[in-house]
Amino acid sequence: MFSDAVDAFNQIFTPPFRKVLVRSLALTLALLALVWVGLDRLATSYMTTPWPWLDMLIAIAAALGLLVGLIFLVAPVSALVAGFYLDELAETVERSVAPERVGRALPGGQAMWLAVKFAAVSVLVNLLALALLLLPGINLIAFFGANAYLLGREYFELAALRYRPLAEVRAMRSAHGLYLFACGLFIAALVAIPVVNLLTPLFATAFMVRIHKRIAPLPQAPLKDEATQAVL
């Protein structure tokens, strides 16, 4: 587990991963900038008073409020954008650790659904962290526990679905639940570090591909077509 985490972290600085990181961050920042400009103009256009100085204060407050909100959204939006490239990265990792058996790319619809789930999980965990800010001790435990469980589960499914039908993936996840939760703690630790947490989708993908390979032999038969059509 520890060696897999170290190898996964080192791999995210290789050219294929750096390319996805730069691309996803650029798209994320561009999208959030457009949203910020649009919402700022919308807010200031409807907040007018007879006093110019009050209009200025309202405009500044609105801009700062939007900025804080968008900073909160950087990680979820980044996870959403990066999610569209994770299947490609999973194949890169597979070729580096098990070149004799590479999984099958997920169908476009399923890959898109996983990307949306990653973003939704990121939002959920961040909202949980905010809700528990006033409960010292409990908030830390809840934050790490929720991240370890939710992110560990989602990224393991991404790795395993390239080889197995959904029912088998979930059975495997249940059988190795405690181990996968422990693996998820590595992902949770990365999420807890501001700015560095933008690397989470890349690290989690590289890590869980290795974990999937470690806990179960890769199936020798090709992945069945019906398996890839399962609805999460």
C-alpha positions as CSV (number, residue, x, y, z in Angstrom):
1,M,0.0,0.0,0.0
2,F,2.7,2.5,1.0
3,S,4.9,1.6,-2.0
4,D,1.9,2.0,-4.3
5,A,1.1,5.4,-2.9
6,V,4.7,6.6,-3.4
7,D,4.8,5.2,-6.9
8,A,1.5,6.8,-7.7
9,F,2.6,10.2,-6.4
10,N,5.8,10.1,-8.4
11,Q,3.9,9.1,-11.5
12,I,1.7,12.2,-11.5
13,F,4.7,14.3,-12.4
14,T,5.4,12.3,-15.6
15,P,4.6,14.0,-18.9
16,P,1.2,12.3,-19.5
17,F,-0.1,13.3,-16.1
18,R,1.4,16.8,-16.3
19,K,-0.4,17.3,-19.6
20,V,-3.8,16.4,-18.1
21,L,-3.1,18.5,-15.0
22,V,-2.2,21.6,-17.1
23,R,-5.2,21.1,-19.4
24,S,-7.7,20.5,-16.6
25,L,-6.5,23.5,-14.5
26,A,-6.5,25.8,-17.5
27,L,-10.1,24.8,-18.4
28,T,-11.2,25.0,-14.8
29,L,-9.7,28.5,-14.3
30,A,-11.1,29.7,-17.6
31,L,-14.6,28.4,-16.8
32,L,-14.6,29.9,-13.3
33,A,-13.4,33.2,-14.6
34,L,-16.2,33.4,-17.1
35,V,-18.7,32.5,-14.3
36,W,-17.2,35.1,-12.0
37,V,-17.5,37.9,-14.6
38,G,-21.0,36.9,-15.5
39,L,-22.3,36.7,-12.0
40,D,-20.5,39.9,-10.9
41,R,-22.1,41.9,-13.7
42,L,-25.5,40.3,-13.0
43,A,-25.2,41.1,-9.3
44,T,-24.1,44.7,-9.8
45,S,-26.8,45.4,-12.4
46,Y,-29.6,44.6,-10.0
47,M,-28.0,46.2,-6.9
48,T,-28.3,49.9,-7.5
49,T,-29.0,52.6,-5.0
50,P,-29.3,56.4,-5.0
51,W,-25.9,56.6,-3.3
52,P,-22.8,55.9,-5.5
53,W,-20.6,55.1,-2.5
54,L,-23.1,52.4,-1.4
55,D,-23.1,51.0,-4.9
56,M,-19.3,50.7,-4.8
57,L,-19.4,48.9,-1.4
58,I,-22.1,46.5,-2.7
59,A,-20.0,45.8,-5.9
60,I,-16.9,45.1,-3.8
61,A,-18.8,42.8,-1.4
62,A,-20.4,41.0,-4.3
63,A,-17.0,40.5,-6.0
64,L,-15.4,39.2,-2.8
65,G,-18.3,36.9,-2.1
66,L,-18.2,35.5,-5.6
67,L,-14.4,35.0,-5.3
68,V,-14.7,33.1,-2.1
69,G,-17.5,30.9,-3.6
70,L,-15.4,30.2,-6.7
71,I,-12.4,29.3,-4.7
72,F,-14.6,26.7,-3.0
73,L,-15.6,25.4,-6.4
74,V,-12.0,25.1,-7.8
75,A,-11.5,21.5,-6.5
76,P,-14.9,20.2,-7.5
77,V,-14.8,21.8,-11.0
78,S,-11.2,20.6,-11.4
79,A,-12.3,17.1,-10.5
80,L,-15.1,17.3,-13.0
81,V,-12.8,18.5,-15.8
82,A,-10.0,16.0,-15.0
83,G,-12.6,13.2,-14.8
84,F,-12.9,13.2,-18.6
85,Y,-9.2,12.3,-18.8
86,L,-9.0,9.7,-16.0
87,D,-9.8,6.7,-18.1
88,E,-6.9,7.7,-20.4
89,L,-4.6,8.0,-17.4
90,A,-5.8,4.7,-16.0
91,E,-4.6,3.1,-19.2
92,T,-1.2,4.8,-18.9
93,V,-0.8,3.4,-15.4
94,E,-1.9,0.0,-16.5
95,R,0.8,-0.1,-19.2
96,S,3.4,0.9,-16.7
97,V,2.5,-1.7,-14.0
98,A,0.8,-4.5,-16.0
99,P,1.6,-4.1,-19.7
100,E,0.4,-7.7,-20.4
101,R,-3.2,-6.9,-19.6
102,V,-4.7,-3.5,-20.3
103,G,-8.3,-2.8,-19.5
104,R,-10.9,-1.7,-21.9
105,A,-11.8,2.0,-22.2
106,L,-15.1,2.9,-20.6
107,P,-18.0,4.0,-22.9
108,G,-18.2,7.8,-23.3
109,G,-21.5,8.0,-21.3
110,Q,-20.1,6.0,-18.4
111,A,-16.9,8.0,-18.3
112,M,-18.9,11.2,-18.2
113,W,-21.1,9.9,-15.4
114,L,-18.0,9.0,-13.4
115,A,-16.6,12.5,-13.9
116,V,-19.9,14.0,-12.6
117,K,-19.8,11.6,-9.6
118,F,-16.3,12.7,-8.8
119,A,-17.3,16.3,-8.8
120,A,-20.4,15.6,-6.7
121,V,-18.4,13.7,-4.1
122,S,-15.9,16.6,-3.9
123,V,-18.7,19.1,-3.3
124,L,-20.3,16.8,-0.7
125,V,-17.1,16.4,1.2
126,N,-16.3,20.1,1.2
127,L,-19.8,21.0,2.3
128,L,-19.4,18.5,5.2
129,A,-16.2,20.0,6.2
130,L,-17.7,23.5,6.2
131,A,-20.7,22.3,8.2
132,L,-18.4,20.8,10.9
133,L,-16.0,23.7,11.2
134,L,-17.5,24.6,14.6
135,L,-16.9,21.1,16.0
136,P,-13.2,20.8,16.7
137,G,-11.9,17.2,16.6
138,I,-15.1,15.8,15.2
139,N,-14.7,17.8,12.0
140,L,-11.3,16.4,11.4
141,I,-12.4,12.8,11.9
142,A,-15.5,13.3,9.7
143,F,-13.5,15.0,7.0
144,F,-10.9,12.2,6.7
145,G,-13.4,9.5,7.2
146,A,-15.8,10.8,4.5
147,N,-13.0,11.4,2.0
148,A,-11.4,8.1,2.6
149,Y,-14.6,6.2,2.1
150,L,-16.2,8.2,-0.7
151,L,-13.1,9.0,-2.8
152,G,-11.6,5.5,-2.2
153,R,-14.8,3.9,-3.4
154,E,-15.2,6.1,-6.5
155,Y,-11.6,5.8,-7.8
156,F,-11.5,2.1,-7.1
157,E,-14.6,1.6,-9.2
158,L,-12.9,3.6,-12.0
159,A,-10.0,1.3,-12.0
160,A,-12.0,-1.9,-11.7
161,L,-14.7,-1.1,-14.2
162,R,-12.1,-1.2,-16.9
163,Y,-11.9,-5.0,-16.3
164,R,-15.0,-6.1,-14.6
165,P,-18.8,-5.7,-14.7
166,L,-20.3,-3.4,-12.1
167,A,-21.8,-6.2,-9.9
168,E,-18.4,-7.9,-9.6
169,V,-16.7,-4.5,-8.9
170,R,-19.1,-3.8,-6.0
171,A,-18.7,-7.3,-4.6
172,M,-15.0,-6.9,-4.7
173,R,-15.3,-3.5,-3.0
174,S,-17.4,-5.0,-0.3
175,A,-15.0,-7.9,0.3
176,H,-12.0,-5.5,0.6
177,G,-13.9,-2.6,2.3
178,L,-11.5,-2.1,5.2
179,Y,-8.4,-2.3,3.0
180,L,-9.9,0.2,0.5
181,F,-10.8,2.5,3.3
182,A,-7.2,2.5,4.5
183,C,-6.1,3.2,1.0
184,G,-8.6,6.0,0.8
185,L,-6.9,7.7,3.8
186,F,-3.9,8.4,1.5
187,I,-6.3,10.2,-0.9
188,A,-7.9,12.0,2.1
189,A,-4.5,13.3,3.3
190,L,-3.9,14.8,-0.1
191,V,-7.3,16.4,-0.2
192,A,-6.6,18.1,3.1
193,I,-3.7,20.2,1.7
194,P,-4.8,23.4,-0.1
195,V,-3.6,23.8,-3.7
196,V,-2.0,20.3,-3.6
197,N,-5.5,18.9,-3.5
198,L,-5.8,19.8,-7.1
199,L,-3.6,16.8,-7.8
200,T,-6.1,14.4,-6.1
201,P,-7.8,13.0,-9.3
202,L,-4.4,12.2,-10.8
203,F,-3.0,10.6,-7.7
204,A,-6.1,8.7,-6.8
205,T,-6.3,7.2,-10.3
206,A,-2.7,6.1,-10.4
207,F,-3.0,4.8,-6.8
208,M,-6.2,2.8,-7.2
209,V,-5.2,1.2,-10.5
210,R,-2.2,-0.2,-8.5
211,I,-4.5,-1.2,-5.6
212,H,-6.9,-3.0,-8.0
213,K,-4.0,-4.9,-9.5
214,R,-2.7,-5.8,-6.1
215,I,-5.9,-7.2,-4.5
216,A,-7.2,-9.2,-7.4
217,P,-5.8,-11.0,-10.4
218,L,-6.6,-9.3,-13.6
219,P,-9.3,-11.3,-15.6
220,Q,-8.0,-13.1,-18.6
221,A,-11.2,-13.0,-20.5
222,P,-12.1,-9.8,-22.3
223,L,-14.6,-7.5,-20.5
224,K,-18.1,-8.4,-21.5
225,D,-20.0,-5.7,-23.5
226,E,-23.0,-5.8,-21.2
227,A,-20.8,-5.1,-18.2
228,T,-19.8,-1.7,-19.6
229,Q,-23.4,-0.8,-20.1
230,A,-24.3,-1.0,-16.4
231,V,-25.8,2.1,-15.0
232,L,-24.2,3.3,-11.8
